[in-house]
Amino acid sequence: MTDDTGSDEPLAGMPGRPARDAVVIGGGLAGITAALALADAGIRVTLIEGRPRLGGLAFSFQRGELTVDNGQHVYLRCCTAYRWFLDRIEGTALAPLQDRLDVPVLDVGKPEGRRLGRLRRDPLPVPLHLGRSLATYPHLSLAERAKVGRAALALKGLDLADPTLDTQDFGSWLAAHGQSARAVEALWDLVGVATLNAVAGDASLGLAAMVFKTGLLSDPGAADIGWAHVPLGELHDRLARKALDSAGVRTEVRTRVTSISTDENGRWSVQVPGETLQADAVVLAVPQREAHELLPDGALDHPDQLLDIGTAPILNVHVVYDRKVLSRPFFAALGTPVQWVFDRTAASGLREGQYLALSQSAAHDEIDAPVATLRERYLPELERLLPATRGAEVKDFFVTRERTATFASTPGVGRLRPGARTKAPGLYLAGAWTATGWPATMESAVRSGVSAADAALSALGRSRPSDLFEFEEAA
């Protein structure tokens, strides 16, 4: 009997067959997912991560008594892969979802007392679930609200499988469908910048359509927001490591892979300092440039396309006040450089005062700005938004910068993103930048890990774990 690789060995799982081995390179969400899925199918897995911790770019660190997330990460109810991941590491209760979508939006261009608008849903079918919210949204005129509704219906009619969508930019499409600059700022970019890490004019129509169709126009509850109520390191490092250990995965941190190659029998050799790991399958779950460096010749038809996948930065501004200045868990802002503000007090372990984190996506113009410059820019903006900050003492102010936080969601990026399989038998790719159909999100990372594990298990003749997240793989 032969397996999918053409081997004369008995199928995996049959008595007398030697165990299969896999090495996963990269300990972010994609790598963790791939390692868990492979181990759950009975593969012996070694996970290699160069950093001293797991979690990739969704991690925590200590700053005095504070436990700080490098950036604010959220997910939506429609992020079914990431929700599976949370359940698999037993972290669902620590990152709950809203009962119902509710986003406070403050516009500093309006007088105090009339600045608050809300984007929230009703328990009605799509698209009526957003009808009342849109009809009463104070940050758009009546005419703009009507045009938004028509554009949303046109967006709902787009075919996500149409490759020409990826060649167009979302901003031009919105303008062609009657959307004013104000509508783009107060609605489309409010959502789009946070999910695509790009303003509408710089974003692929294909990816934007995917975000809005899936998040707002597929199911009434699809856009309900969830976020970690504990430090991200508790989820993506401690609980993930515990799940990996329980699954029998050997996890090595602070370890760099220097090269990968195959021997005369087609098995893979993974070189790390002081050791050579042998494997039947290798999953490269690292950023695209690192993957390019490690790829053997012939693994992809056009490997240099990986270098053409751009990156986009995210800046996070952290402010600790001596008193409570915000009564909501988060809000979004208009008419100000401030984008989204989250209360991280409880999650950070702060005992007195309040800790706010400002998440600034598509921060190309600010990512390298000095801390002093950012302090001069953002503290007055917070005073404009939150009257309670006036007179409050700033106990701490610092920033975290992710210069290559995500791949750039620019038009044309879709044709550059490779799938999980390569032309080198036994070598697979994972990462939010691969062809998942999603923008660079935690959801995309987990989906890519599932795709890579599925491809490897198929080649190894192993059955898919019964509890592995089911989804429709992107073409």
C-alpha positions as CSV (number, residue, x, y, z in Angstrom):
1,M,0.0,0.0,0.0
2,T,1.4,3.4,-0.9
3,D,0.7,6.8,0.7
4,D,0.2,10.2,-1.1
5,T,4.0,10.7,-1.4
6,G,4.4,7.5,-3.4
7,S,6.2,5.7,-0.6
8,D,6.0,1.9,-0.3
9,E,5.7,2.3,3.5
10,P,2.4,1.5,5.1
11,L,0.0,4.3,5.5
12,A,0.6,6.5,8.5
13,G,-1.0,5.2,11.7
14,M,-0.7,1.6,10.5
15,P,1.1,-0.9,12.9
16,G,4.8,-1.0,12.4
17,R,5.2,2.3,10.6
18,P,7.9,4.6,12.0
19,A,6.6,7.9,13.3
20,R,6.7,10.8,10.9
21,D,8.5,14.0,11.9
22,A,7.9,17.6,11.1
23,V,9.7,20.8,11.9
24,V,7.8,24.1,12.1
25,I,10.0,27.1,11.8
26,G,8.4,30.2,13.5
27,G,6.4,30.4,16.7
28,G,3.8,33.0,15.8
29,L,0.1,32.1,15.5
30,A,0.7,30.4,12.2
31,G,3.5,28.2,13.5
32,I,1.7,27.4,16.7
33,T,-1.4,26.4,14.8
34,A,0.5,24.2,12.3
35,A,2.4,22.5,15.1
36,L,-0.8,21.8,17.1
37,A,-2.6,20.4,14.1
38,L,0.3,18.2,13.0
39,A,0.8,16.9,16.6
40,D,-2.9,16.2,17.0
41,A,-2.6,14.0,13.9
42,G,0.2,11.9,15.5
43,I,3.2,13.6,13.9
44,R,6.3,14.2,16.0
45,V,6.7,18.0,15.9
46,T,9.6,20.3,16.7
47,L,8.7,24.0,16.8
48,I,11.7,26.4,16.4
49,E,11.4,30.1,17.3
50,G,14.2,32.7,17.3
51,R,12.7,34.9,19.9
52,P,12.7,34.1,23.6
53,R,8.9,33.7,23.5
54,L,6.0,32.5,21.3
55,G,3.3,34.7,19.8
56,G,5.0,36.5,17.0
57,L,4.0,40.1,16.8
58,A,1.1,39.6,19.2
59,F,3.0,39.6,22.5
60,S,3.5,41.2,25.9
61,F,6.5,42.5,27.9
62,Q,7.1,44.0,31.3
63,R,7.6,47.7,32.0
64,G,8.0,48.1,35.7
65,E,4.9,46.7,37.3
66,L,2.9,46.9,34.0
67,T,2.4,44.0,31.7
68,V,2.2,45.7,28.3
69,D,0.9,44.4,25.0
70,N,3.1,45.5,22.1
71,G,-0.1,46.6,20.3
72,Q,-3.8,46.3,20.7
73,H,-5.2,43.3,18.9
74,V,-8.9,42.5,18.4
75,Y,-10.9,39.9,16.5
76,L,-14.4,39.6,15.2
77,R,-17.1,36.9,15.7
78,C,-16.6,36.0,12.0
79,C,-12.9,35.1,12.8
80,T,-13.8,31.5,13.2
81,A,-10.2,30.2,12.9
82,Y,-8.9,32.4,15.6
83,R,-11.8,31.5,17.8
84,W,-10.9,27.8,17.2
85,F,-7.4,28.6,18.2
86,L,-8.5,30.3,21.5
87,D,-10.6,27.2,22.2
88,R,-7.7,24.9,21.4
89,I,-5.4,26.6,23.9
90,E,-8.2,26.9,26.4
91,G,-8.2,30.7,26.2
92,T,-11.7,31.6,25.0
93,A,-12.9,32.9,28.4
94,L,-9.9,35.3,28.5
95,A,-10.8,37.0,25.2
96,P,-14.6,37.3,25.2
97,L,-16.7,38.8,22.4
98,Q,-19.2,41.6,22.8
99,D,-22.8,40.5,23.2
100,R,-23.6,42.7,20.3
101,L,-21.5,45.1,18.1
102,D,-21.3,48.5,19.7
103,V,-18.5,51.0,18.7
104,P,-18.6,54.5,20.3
105,V,-17.3,57.1,17.9
106,L,-16.2,60.5,19.1
107,D,-15.9,63.4,16.7
108,V,-13.9,66.3,18.2
109,G,-15.1,68.6,15.4
110,K,-18.4,68.8,17.2
111,P,-19.2,70.7,20.4
112,E,-18.8,68.8,23.7
113,G,-22.0,66.9,24.5
114,R,-22.8,66.2,20.9
115,R,-19.6,64.3,19.9
116,L,-20.8,60.7,20.5
117,G,-22.1,58.5,17.8
118,R,-22.4,54.7,17.8
119,L,-22.1,52.0,15.3
120,R,-24.1,49.1,16.7
121,R,-26.3,46.3,15.4
122,D,-29.9,45.2,16.1
123,P,-31.1,41.6,16.3
124,L,-32.4,41.7,12.7
125,P,-31.3,40.0,9.4
126,V,-28.6,41.4,7.2
127,P,-28.6,44.2,6.1
128,L,-31.4,45.5,8.4
129,H,-29.2,44.7,11.5
130,L,-27.3,48.0,10.8
131,G,-30.2,50.0,9.5
132,R,-31.1,51.9,12.6
133,S,-27.5,52.6,13.5
134,L,-26.8,54.0,10.1
135,A,-30.0,56.0,10.0
136,T,-29.1,57.7,13.2
137,Y,-25.3,58.0,12.8
138,P,-24.7,61.7,13.6
139,H,-21.3,61.9,11.9
140,L,-22.8,61.8,8.4
141,S,-25.5,63.8,6.7
142,L,-28.8,62.3,5.7
143,A,-27.7,62.2,2.1
144,E,-24.4,60.6,3.0
145,R,-26.1,57.9,5.0
146,A,-28.4,57.1,2.1
147,K,-25.4,56.8,-0.3
148,V,-23.5,54.6,2.2
149,G,-26.5,52.2,2.2
150,R,-26.4,52.0,-1.6
151,A,-22.6,51.5,-1.7
152,A,-22.9,48.7,0.9
153,L,-25.4,46.9,-1.3
154,A,-23.1,47.3,-4.3
155,L,-20.2,45.9,-2.2
156,K,-22.3,43.0,-1.1
157,G,-22.8,42.1,-4.8
158,L,-19.1,41.9,-5.6
159,D,-17.7,38.4,-6.3
160,L,-14.7,37.9,-4.1
161,A,-13.4,35.2,-6.5
162,D,-13.0,37.9,-9.2
163,P,-9.3,38.5,-9.6
164,T,-9.8,42.0,-11.1
165,L,-10.9,43.3,-7.7
166,D,-7.3,42.9,-6.5
167,T,-6.1,45.2,-9.2
168,Q,-8.3,48.2,-8.1
169,D,-8.0,50.4,-5.1
170,F,-10.9,50.7,-2.6
171,G,-10.9,54.5,-2.5
172,S,-11.5,54.9,-6.2
173,W,-14.4,52.3,-6.0
174,L,-15.9,54.2,-3.1
175,A,-15.7,57.5,-5.0
176,A,-17.3,55.9,-8.0
177,H,-20.1,54.8,-5.8
178,G,-20.9,58.3,-4.4
179,Q,-18.9,58.2,-1.2
180,S,-17.8,61.6,0.0
181,A,-14.5,62.2,1.7
182,R,-16.4,62.6,5.0
183,A,-18.1,59.2,4.5
184,V,-14.8,57.6,3.9
185,E,-13.3,59.1,7.0
186,A,-16.3,58.6,9.3
187,L,-17.2,55.1,8.3
188,W,-15.2,53.2,5.6
189,D,-11.7,54.1,6.9
190,L,-12.9,53.9,10.5
191,V,-13.2,50.1,9.9
192,G,-10.9,49.7,7.0
193,V,-7.7,51.2,8.4
194,A,-8.0,49.1,11.5
195,T,-8.5,45.8,9.6
196,L,-6.4,46.5,6.4
197,N,-3.7,48.7,7.9
198,A,-4.2,51.0,4.9
199,V,-6.4,53.9,4.0
200,A,-9.0,53.2,1.3
201,G,-7.0,54.8,-1.5
202,D,-4.1,52.5,-0.7
203,A,-6.1,49.3,-0.2
204,S,-6.9,46.5,-2.6
205,L,-10.6,46.5,-3.4
206,G,-10.5,42.7,-3.2
207,L,-9.3,42.7,0.4
208,A,-11.6,45.5,1.4
209,A,-14.6,43.8,-0.1
210,M,-13.6,40.7,1.8
211,V,-13.5,42.6,5.1
212,F,-16.8,44.4,4.7
213,K,-18.7,41.5,3.1
214,T,-17.6,39.0,5.7
215,G,-17.6,41.3,8.7
216,L,-20.7,43.5,8.1
217,L,-22.7,41.9,5.4
218,S,-22.7,38.2,6.0
219,D,-24.3,37.5,9.4
220,P,-25.8,39.9,11.9
221,G,-23.3,39.0,14.6
222,A,-20.2,38.7,12.3
223,A,-18.7,42.1,13.4
224,D,-19.1,41.7,17.1
225,I,-15.7,42.6,18.6
226,G,-13.5,40.5,20.9
227,W,-10.3,41.3,22.6
228,A,-8.0,39.8,25.3
229,H,-8.8,40.8,28.8
230,V,-5.4,39.5,29.9
231,P,-2.0,40.2,28.4
232,L,-1.5,38.7,25.0
233,G,1.5,36.8,26.3
234,E,-0.9,34.9,28.6
235,L,-2.7,33.6,25.5
236,H,-0.1,33.4,22.8
237,D,2.9,32.3,24.9
238,R,1.9,30.7,28.2
239,L,-1.3,29.0,27.2
240,A,0.0,28.2,23.7
241,R,3.1,26.6,25.2
242,K,1.0,24.6,27.6
243,A,-1.1,23.3,24.7
244,L,2.0,22.5,22.7
245,D,3.6,20.6,25.6
246,S,0.4,18.6,26.1
247,A,0.3,17.7,22.4
248,G,3.9,16.4,22.7
249,V,5.5,19.2,20.6
250,R,9.2,19.9,21.3
251,T,9.4,23.7,21.5
252,E,12.8,25.5,21.2
253,V,12.9,29.3,21.6
254,R,16.0,31.5,21.2
255,T,16.9,29.2,18.3
256,R,17.6,30.3,14.8
257,V,17.4,28.1,11.7
258,T,20.4,28.7,9.5
259,S,19.4,26.5,6.5
260,I,17.1,23.8,5.2
261,S,17.9,21.2,2.6
262,T,16.9,17.7,1.5
263,D,19.1,14.5,1.5
264,E,19.2,11.8,-1.2
265,N,16.2,10.1,0.3
266,G,14.1,13.3,0.1
267,R,14.0,13.9,3.9
268,W,14.6,17.4,5.2
269,S,17.5,18.5,7.2
270,V,17.0,21.7,9.3
271,Q,20.2,23.3,10.6
272,V,20.2,25.0,13.9
273,P,23.2,25.9,16.0
274,G,24.7,22.7,17.3
275,E,22.1,20.3,15.8
276,T,20.6,19.0,12.6
277,L,17.0,18.1,12.7
278,Q,15.6,15.5,10.4
279,A,12.0,15.7,9.1
280,D,9.6,14.4,6.6
281,A,7.8,17.8,6.5
282,V,8.9,21.4,7.1
283,V,6.5,24.3,7.6
284,L,8.1,27.7,7.1
285,A,5.9,30.0,9.3
286,V,8.1,33.1,9.2
287,P,7.7,36.6,7.6
288,Q,8.0,36.6,3.8
289,R,11.6,37.9,3.7
290,E,12.8,35.3,6.1
291,A,11.0,32.7,4.1
292,H,12.7,33.9,0.9
293,E,16.1,33.5,2.6
294,L,15.4,29.9,3.6
295,L,13.6,28.7,0.5
296,P,15.7,26.1,-1.5
297,D,16.1,26.6,-5.2
298,G,13.0,25.6,-7.2
299,A,10.6,25.7,-4.3
300,L,8.6,28.5,-5.9
301,D,8.4,29.5,-9.5
302,H,8.9,33.2,-8.7
303,P,10.5,33.4,-5.2
304,D,11.5,37.0,-5.6
305,Q,7.8,37.9,-5.6
306,L,7.9,37.4,-1.8
307,L,10.2,40.4,-1.7
308,D,7.6,42.4,-3.6
309,I,5.0,42.0,-0.8
310,G,5.3,45.3,1.0
311,T,4.9,45.9,4.7
312,A,2.9,48.5,6.7
313,P,3.6,49.9,10.2
314,I,1.5,50.2,13.3
315,L,2.3,52.6,16.1
316,N,1.0,52.2,19.6
317,V,0.9,55.1,22.1
318,H,0.7,54.2,25.8
319,V,-0.4,56.7,28.4
320,V,-0.8,56.1,32.1
321,Y,-2.9,58.6,34.1
322,D,-3.1,59.1,37.8
323,R,-6.9,58.8,37.7
324,K,-9.7,57.3,35.7
325,V,-10.4,59.4,32.6
326,L,-12.3,57.0,30.3
327,S,-15.5,55.1,31.4
328,R,-15.8,52.9,28.2
329,P,-13.6,49.9,27.3
330,F,-12.7,51.5,24.0
331,F,-13.7,54.1,21.4
332,A,-12.8,55.3,17.9
333,A,-12.2,58.9,17.1
334,L,-12.8,61.4,14.2
335,G,-11.3,64.8,13.4
336,T,-8.0,63.9,15.2
337,P,-4.9,61.9,14.6
338,V,-6.1,59.5,17.3
339,Q,-7.7,56.4,15.8
340,W,-8.7,53.9,18.4
341,V,-8.3,54.1,22.2
342,F,-8.5,51.1,24.6
343,D,-8.6,50.9,28.4
344,R,-5.8,48.4,29.3
345,T,-5.8,49.1,33.0
346,A,-7.0,45.8,34.4
347,A,-5.2,43.7,31.8
348,S,-1.9,45.3,32.6
349,G,-2.1,44.8,36.3
350,L,-2.2,48.6,37.1
351,R,-3.6,49.1,40.6
352,E,-4.1,52.9,40.6
353,G,-5.1,55.3,37.8
354,Q,-5.8,54.3,34.3
355,Y,-3.8,53.0,31.4
356,L,-4.9,53.9,27.8
357,A,-3.4,52.4,24.6
358,L,-3.8,54.2,21.3
359,S,-3.7,52.0,18.3
360,Q,-2.5,53.9,15.2
361,S,-2.6,51.9,12.0
362,A,-1.0,52.8,8.6
363,A,1.3,55.0,10.7
364,H,3.9,55.6,7.9
365,D,4.4,59.3,8.8
366,E,4.8,58.7,12.5
367,I,6.5,55.3,12.9
368,D,9.9,56.9,13.4
369,A,8.9,60.1,15.2
370,P,10.6,60.8,18.5
371,V,8.7,60.0,21.7
372,A,8.8,63.7,22.7
373,T,7.2,64.7,19.4
374,L,4.4,62.0,19.8
375,R,3.8,63.2,23.4
376,E,3.4,66.8,22.2
377,R,1.0,65.6,19.5
378,Y,-1.2,63.0,21.3
379,L,-1.6,64.3,24.9
380,P,-3.5,67.5,23.7
381,E,-5.6,65.3,21.4
382,L,-6.6,63.1,24.3
383,E,-7.5,66.3,26.2
384,R,-9.8,67.3,23.3
385,L,-11.4,63.9,23.3
386,L,-11.6,63.2,27.0
387,P,-12.3,66.2,29.2
388,A,-11.4,64.1,32.3
389,T,-7.8,64.1,31.2
390,R,-7.5,67.8,31.7
391,G,-5.7,68.3,35.0
392,A,-4.9,64.6,35.3
393,E,-1.3,63.7,35.8
394,V,0.5,61.7,33.2
395,K,2.4,59.1,35.2
396,D,4.0,57.4,32.1
397,F,4.1,57.9,28.4
398,F,5.8,55.5,26.0
399,V,5.4,54.1,22.5
400,T,5.8,50.7,20.8
401,R,6.6,50.5,17.1
402,E,6.1,47.6,14.7
403,R,7.6,48.9,11.5
404,T,6.7,45.7,9.6
405,A,3.5,44.9,11.5
406,T,1.6,43.6,8.5
407,F,1.9,43.0,4.8
408,A,0.7,45.9,2.8
409,S,-2.8,45.4,1.6
410,T,-2.1,47.3,-1.7
411,P,-3.7,46.6,-5.1
412,G,-2.0,43.7,-6.8
413,V,-0.8,42.0,-3.6
414,G,-3.1,39.1,-4.1
415,R,-1.1,37.7,-7.1
416,L,2.1,37.8,-4.9
417,R,0.8,35.8,-2.0
418,P,1.7,32.1,-2.4
419,G,-0.4,29.2,-1.2
420,A,0.7,26.6,1.5
421,R,2.2,24.1,-1.0
422,T,5.5,24.6,-2.6
423,K,7.2,22.7,-5.5
424,A,9.6,21.1,-3.0
425,P,7.9,17.9,-1.7
426,G,7.4,18.2,2.1
427,L,7.9,22.0,2.3
428,Y,5.0,24.2,3.2
429,L,4.4,27.9,3.8
430,A,2.4,29.6,6.6
431,G,1.9,33.1,7.7
432,A,-0.7,35.8,7.5
433,W,1.0,37.0,4.2
434,T,0.2,33.7,2.4
435,A,-2.9,33.3,0.2
436,T,-5.6,33.0,2.9
437,G,-8.0,35.4,1.3
438,W,-7.8,37.6,4.4
439,P,-5.8,40.7,5.2
440,A,-2.9,40.5,7.7
441,T,-4.8,39.6,10.8
442,M,-4.6,36.9,13.6
443,E,-7.4,35.2,11.7
444,S,-5.3,35.0,8.5
445,A,-2.3,33.7,10.5
446,V,-4.3,30.8,12.0
447,R,-5.9,29.9,8.7
448,S,-2.5,29.7,7.1
449,G,-1.3,27.3,9.8
450,V,-4.3,25.1,9.2
451,S,-3.7,25.1,5.4
452,A,0.0,24.2,5.9
453,A,-0.9,21.4,8.3
454,D,-3.6,20.1,6.0
455,A,-1.2,20.0,3.0
456,A,1.5,18.2,5.1
457,L,-0.9,15.7,6.5
458,S,-2.3,14.9,3.1
459,A,1.2,14.2,1.8
460,L,2.1,12.1,4.8
461,G,-1.0,10.1,4.6
462,R,-2.3,11.2,7.9
463,S,-6.0,11.8,8.7
464,R,-7.0,15.3,9.6
465,P,-7.7,15.7,13.3
466,S,-11.4,15.6,13.9
467,D,-11.5,18.7,15.9
468,L,-9.4,20.8,13.5
469,F,-11.1,24.0,12.4
470,E,-13.1,23.5,9.2
471,F,-13.1,26.2,6.6
472,E,-13.2,26.8,2.9
473,E,-9.6,27.2,1.7
474,A,-8.8,30.2,-0.4
475,A,-8.0,29.5,-4.0
